[in-house]
Amino acid sequence: MSEFREQVYRHATYGAVKSWRERRGRYRLEGSRCTGCGAAFFPRRVACRECHGRELEPYECSRTGTLVVAWPQVVLARLLGYADLPKRFVGVVRLDDGIHVETELLEVTRETAKPGLRVEMVVRKLRRESNGNETYGYKFVPSVAVGEAETEGPEPDASSEEAT
């Protein structure tokens, strides 16, 4: 018998090399587009599923879209100390360029996570790897309505401007 323990393989965690290779997709929603037929894909592909061509170029997907479907993430057993956290929602978003993305939804509840909700991409922490590195990636939040984005307050009175 050897005095060294058997090596433990990390099947469930991402390595630094894989994280580095996937960084464009996680941070910028970069997929690929076929130069032959123009079909766009996310995540990246090496061959077009429409025309089977192999000439694909990098394509930055739209960062806004519409929620198609959402559901609360099923957690069978909550970890000690995390039982009172709100449920996380996962959904499918149809981006404005037609690509569908499965993603985590932030700042939504069961009442607000309805089909047709306009959402936009943000970058947030996804996980902490077993080596201590934090991995960031895309998630989606509800878009701010145009009327809510403006500062609230009384509108200037036209008569007071004429008096000055």
N, C-alpha and C positions, 0 to 999 in steps of 0.2 A: 504494500500500500504506500502511496505517496503521501508526503506530509502536506502537500498543497491541495486545497479544495478544488472541486470542479468549477470551471469557469461559468459564470452566469451571463447568459446572453440577454441583451436588452431588445426584445422584440416589440414591446409596446411603446417604446419611447423613440423620439426622433433623434437622430444623430446630428452633429454639427454640419456634416457634409450635405445631408439631405435638406436641412434647413436652409443652407446657403443656396442650393440649387433652386429651391422653391420660393425664394425671397421676392421675386418680382410679382408672382401671382398673389402672394399673401399681402404685400404692401400696396400694390398698384392695380390689382385685378388684371394682370397682363396675361392674356391668352395667346391664341394664334389664329391667323386668318390665311385661308388658301389663296394663293396668287392666281390660281386657275379659275375657280368658280366664285371666289369672294365669300365663302362660308366662314363664319367666325365661331371659335370654340373657346370654352373655358372649362377646366384648366388646359394648359398647353397640350398639343397633340403632335405626333410626328407624321401622321398621314390624315388626309381629308376623308371624312366618312361619306361625303357626297359624291366626289369625283375620283376618290382614291389617289389623288395626287400627293406627292411628297414635298412640294415646294410650298412651305408655309412660312409666313413672316410674323414677327411679334405684333400683337394687337392689344391696345389698351382698352378694355371694356368700359362701358358707361359706369359712372359711380352712383347713379340714381336709378330707381325703378319702382315697380309696383308689387306689393305683396300678393302672392297667389294663394298660399295656404300657410297656416301657422299652427303649432301644437306645443303644449308644455313638454319639456324634456322629462322622461320617466326616470325617476331615481328610486330604485327598489329599497335601498338602505341609506339613510343619511349618515354622514360621518358625525362623530361626537363633536358637539359644539357648532354644527352647521344646520341643525334641524329647523331653525327659525328663519333661515334665509328664504327670500321669495323664489318662486319657480323660475327657471330659465326657459325662454321660449326659442324654438328653432322653427325655421320656415323656409319656403322656397320663394325667391324673389325673381321676377322677370325684369331684367334690366331694360333700359330704354332702347338698346340695340338688339333686343330679342333673345339674349342669352339667359338661361335659367341658372340660378346659383342657390345651393342649399347653404344656409348661414344661421348664425345665432342672432337673435333680435334683442336689442337693448331698449330700455325705457318703454316697454309695452306691458300691458296687462291682458287678461283674457277678454276684457271688454273692448280694448283698443286694437288688438291684433286681429283685424278682420280683413278679408280679401279686398283689394282695391286701395289699401293704405299706401300712400307715397312714402318711400324710404330712401335714405342716402347712406353711402358707405363711410365708416370711420375705422381707424386703426386702434385696436385695443390689445391688451395682453391676452393670449390664448392659454398658455400653460407654462409651467416651470418644469424643465427637463430634469432628469435624475442627476445630472452633473451640476445643477444649480442655475444654468442659463435660462433666461426667460424668453419665450417665443411670442412674438407679436403677429397679428394678422388682422384681416378684415372682419367686421361685423356691421350690422345695419341698424340704424335708428330712424324713427319717424322724421320726415322732413318738416322743417318749420314753415308754416303757412306764410304767404307773402304779407298778409295783414298783421300777423304777429311779429314779424321780423322788424317792422318799423317801430321807432320809439313811440311810446304812448304819451299822450299829453294833449292839452287843448291846442286846437289848430289856430293859427294866427287869424285874427279878425281882419277882413279886407278893409273895413272902415277905419281901423286904427292905422293901417299902413298909408291910407290916403291923407290922414291928418298930419303925418310927419313930413 
